[in-house]
Amino acid sequence: MAGELQLEVVVASMIARAAQAMHDVVQEEVLPITQDLCPKDTGELVATGRVTDPDAMGTVTISYGNVDDKTGIYAIVQHERMDLNHPNGGQAKYVEQPLNEAAPTLVARIGERMRGM
């Protein structure tokens, strides 16, 4: 019984460390790329980019826009509409593309970060 409890504590600690490592890697390595690719009509949208803290399941999210104002819907439209023109820079899929490109090496980078914790 005591050994099982110790194992649960160790596993819970590892999950928390992995979630924090994922947050740090995404914030430091992926978010800046999304900001570079984010449409820059006024600069208001790019300023809303953020990475959430890990939730209870260890999930982190990159998000743009605020639910309290017009930037929330604007962020979704700019991200999803492939037919929009971005004369001041940026593109559609400004979050999805960097995440897809980072995915093949993300687990290894999270592991490296965990070893340094």
Secondary structure, DSSP 8 states (H G I E B T S, - for coil): -HHHHHHHHHHHHHHHHHHHHHHHHIIIIIHHHHHHHS--SSSTTGGG-EE----TT----EE-S-TTSTHHHHHHHHHH-TT---TTS--SSTTHHHHHHHHHHHHHHHHHHHHT-
